[in-house]
Amino acid sequence: MSKVIDIAVAGAGPAGLASALYFKRAGHQVAVFERFAVPKPVGSGLILQPTGLTVLAALGLLENIVALGSRIDRLYGADAASGRTVLDVRYDAQTGGRFGIAVHRAALFGVLFDAARRAGISVETDVELQEIDNSGDRAFLTDTTGRRIGGFDLVVDATGSRSRLRRFADAPSEPRPLPYGAFWASLDWGDGFEPHALTQRYDKSSVMVGVLPIGRPDHGGREMAAFFWSLKPADLDAVRTAGIEAWKERVISIWPEAAAFTSQINDFEQLSLARYGHHTLRRPAGRRLAVIGDAAHSTSPQLGQGANMALLDAAALAHAVTTNASVEDALEAYCLARRRHVRVFQALSWMFTPFYQSDSRVLPFIRDRLVATIARVPPAPQLLAAMVAGTVVDPFARAGLKERDWTSVVQEPSADRSR
Ligand SMILES: Cc1cc2nc3c(=O)[nH]c(=O)nc-3n(C[C@H](O)[C@H](O)[C@H](O)COP(=O)(O)OP(=O)(O)OC[C@H]3O[C@@H](n4cnc5c(N)ncnc54)[C@H](O)[C@@H]3O)c2cc1C
C-alpha cells in the first residue's frame, strides 16, 4: 500500500512488537496497546528456530538475539528407566548450517521492545482491550474502562492464546484445553548438562522433564536454564498438598542429575504452571482486523514453533500490507500466505503431543520401540530436522522472506557456556 495507514497493534508480545516494527519501518502510523502496566515477558524460555531467526534477521535484530541466547544443535530425549534414546534430532541432518537459539523470554522481549522504543513506536500500557467496533469505515477499540480508542484503518490482534478480540474475526473459535501443562522455572545453568542441546527424560508419556540452556536474560546477566516438568493442571492441588520436597524427590527419582536444578527450588512460588490449549482460526482476519500469533493459533509447545509462527505471521502481514492496494486485499493475502504452513504445523503438533504428554500406554510404547528406530533411517533424520526447524513446508516466500545460509553466523563463545 503506498498510502500511510493508521494501525493499532493489540498486545506487546513477540507477534505484536515484531508487527509494529515492520509497520513503522514501512512508514505507517502505528500504536501498540498492552494490558500490563509495565510491559514484561511471560514464562521461561523458548527456542527460536531458523524461521523466527529469519524474521529477526529481516528486522536487523539477529546479532542482538544471538548474543544473548544459547545455540542449540540437538534435541535429545531418553527413556528415564532404561536410558534408551527416544528422540535425537540434529539440525545438521540437513544442509545450510541451521541451528536454534534458545532464549530467556526476557531476552526476546528486551530485544524487540528496545527496537520498538528506538523506532519511536508508541506503546501505551495498562490498557486491557476488550472490544472492536469494525462496523464503519474505521475500526475502534474499547478497553475495560469503557474508553473508546481510534479510529484505525487496521487493528492487529496479537493478544495471545486468551485473546478477547478474535471473536471479531470472520469465523471465530476458542482453544480446547489440553490435559497436560507443565511447571516451568528459569534457573542458574547446571554443570554436567549439554550446553547446546534441549535434553529431556521421559517416563511413558505422562512424565516429561527437560532442561534447555537459554543464555542470559540481558547483557551482564547469568547463564540460565529453563527447567520444565509436565503436569496436569488437574493434579496441581494434590502436588502442592504433598509438598515441594515430595515433588523434588519425584523429579530426582526420574532423573538424578536434575538435582542440579531442583536444589535451586525451595518453594512452589518458583514454578509457573503453563496451561496449554489447541486451536486454529479458520480465517485469521475480519473486517479491518488481522489476528496473528497465539491469538490465531495456539498449541502445546511440543514442537516449539509458537513464537516462531508468531514472528512469521507478523512478517507475512506486513508483506501483504506492503504489496496490496487495499486493507481488504492485504488481509486476504495474509490469510493465504500463512494458511498452509500454520495448518501443517498445527496438525503435526496435534499428532505428536499425545506421544509425549498423555495417559496412553500404547503411544509411548510405539514411540520408544518403533519411532525411535525409524527415526534413524534416512530420510527420517532430515524430515525431523525440517520439522523442528519449522520448514517442512516453505514459510518464507509468501511472507516476503529469504532464509540465509546460517554457516556464516557465529556465536561468540561465552566462558560460562563452555562449562
Ligand atoms: C511454557 C511454554 C513454552 C513454550 N516454548 C516455546 C518454544 O520453545 N518455541 C516457541 O516458538 N514457542 C514456544 N512457546 C509458545 C510461545 O510462547 C508463544 O507462541 C508466543 O509467546 C506467542 O506470541 P504472541 O505475541 O502471539 O502472544 P503472547 O506472547 O502471549 O503475547 C500477548 C501479549 O498481549 C498482551 N495482552 C493479552 N490480552 C490483552 C488485552 N486484552 N489487551 C491488551 N494486551 C493484551 C499480553 O499481556 C502479552 O503481552 C511456549 C509457550 C509456553 C507457554
The ligand as a MOL file (V3000), in Angstrom:
LIG
                    3D

  0  0  0     0  0            999 V3000
M  V30 BEGIN CTAB
M  V30 COUNTS 53 58 0 0 0
M  V30 BEGIN ATOM
M  V30 1 C 5.7250 -22.9900 28.6350 0
M  V30 2 C 5.8090 -22.5830 27.2050 0
M  V30 3 C 6.8990 -22.9480 26.4250 0
M  V30 4 C 6.9840 -22.5470 25.0940 0
M  V30 5 N 8.0710 -22.8940 24.3240 0
M  V30 6 C 8.1620 -22.4480 23.0460 0
M  V30 7 C 9.3180 -22.7250 22.2190 0
M  V30 8 O 10.2690 -23.4120 22.6040 0
M  V30 9 N 9.3590 -22.1970 20.9710 0
M  V30 10 C 8.3420 -21.4010 20.5020 0
M  V30 11 O 8.4420 -20.9170 19.3650 0
M  V30 12 N 7.2500 -21.1480 21.2390 0
M  V30 13 C 7.1280 -21.6460 22.4840 0
M  V30 14 N 6.0180 -21.3650 23.2260 0
M  V30 15 C 4.9300 -20.5980 22.6170 0
M  V30 16 C 5.2140 -19.1020 22.6180 0
M  V30 17 O 5.4710 -18.6420 23.9150 0
M  V30 18 C 4.0270 -18.3670 22.0600 0
M  V30 19 O 3.6600 -18.9620 20.8350 0
M  V30 20 C 4.3620 -16.9020 21.8120 0
M  V30 21 O 4.6550 -16.2350 23.0290 0
M  V30 22 C 3.1850 -16.2150 21.1200 0
M  V30 23 O 3.4500 -14.8560 20.9800 0
M  V30 24 P 2.2670 -13.8200 20.8790 0
M  V30 25 O 2.9260 -12.4860 20.7230 0
M  V30 26 O 1.2950 -14.2680 19.8630 0
M  V30 27 O 1.4760 -13.9130 22.2730 0
M  V30 28 P 1.9720 -13.6130 23.7650 0
M  V30 29 O 3.4170 -13.8810 23.9090 0
M  V30 30 O 1.0110 -14.3280 24.6290 0
M  V30 31 O 1.7620 -12.0380 23.9160 0
M  V30 32 C 0.4830 -11.4700 24.0190 0
M  V30 33 C 0.5970 -10.0680 24.6330 0
M  V30 34 O -0.6800 -9.4650 24.6060 0
M  V30 35 C -0.9970 -8.8930 25.8870 0
M  V30 36 N -2.4510 -8.9230 26.0480 0
M  V30 37 C -3.2260 -10.0180 26.2730 0
M  V30 38 N -4.5230 -9.6720 26.3240 0
M  V30 39 C -4.5650 -8.3400 26.1340 0
M  V30 40 C -5.6450 -7.3990 26.0660 0
M  V30 41 N -6.9160 -7.7770 26.2080 0
M  V30 42 N -5.3560 -6.0910 25.8390 0
M  V30 43 C -4.0570 -5.6880 25.6820 0
M  V30 44 N -2.9930 -6.5410 25.7410 0
M  V30 45 C -3.2540 -7.8440 25.9450 0
M  V30 46 C -0.2660 -9.8110 26.8640 0
M  V30 47 O -0.0580 -9.1730 28.1130 0
M  V30 48 C 1.0220 -10.1080 26.1120 0
M  V30 49 O 1.9970 -9.1000 26.3420 0
M  V30 50 C 5.9170 -21.7930 24.5470 0
M  V30 51 C 4.8090 -21.4470 25.3230 0
M  V30 52 C 4.7480 -21.8410 26.6470 0
M  V30 53 C 3.5340 -21.4500 27.4750 0
M  V30 END ATOM
M  V30 BEGIN BOND
M  V30 1 1 1 2
M  V30 2 1 2 3
M  V30 3 2 2 52
M  V30 4 2 3 4
M  V30 5 1 4 5
M  V30 6 1 4 50
M  V30 7 2 5 6
M  V30 8 1 6 7
M  V30 9 1 6 13
M  V30 10 2 7 8
M  V30 11 1 7 9
M  V30 12 1 9 10
M  V30 13 2 10 11
M  V30 14 1 10 12
M  V30 15 2 12 13
M  V30 16 1 13 14
M  V30 17 1 14 15
M  V30 18 1 14 50
M  V30 19 1 15 16
M  V30 20 1 16 17
M  V30 21 1 16 18
M  V30 22 1 18 19
M  V30 23 1 18 20
M  V30 24 1 20 21
M  V30 25 1 20 22
M  V30 26 1 22 23
M  V30 27 1 23 24
M  V30 28 2 24 25
M  V30 29 1 24 26
M  V30 30 1 24 27
M  V30 31 1 27 28
M  V30 32 2 28 29
M  V30 33 1 28 30
M  V30 34 1 28 31
M  V30 35 1 31 32
M  V30 36 1 32 33
M  V30 37 1 33 34
M  V30 38 1 33 48
M  V30 39 1 34 35
M  V30 40 1 35 36
M  V30 41 1 35 46
M  V30 42 1 36 37
M  V30 43 1 36 45
M  V30 44 2 37 38
M  V30 45 1 38 39
M  V30 46 1 39 40
M  V30 47 2 39 45
M  V30 48 1 40 41
M  V30 49 2 40 42
M  V30 50 1 42 43
M  V30 51 2 43 44
M  V30 52 1 44 45
M  V30 53 1 46 47
M  V30 54 1 46 48
M  V30 55 1 48 49
M  V30 56 2 50 51
M  V30 57 1 51 52
M  V30 58 1 52 53
M  V30 END BOND
M  V30 END CTAB
M  END
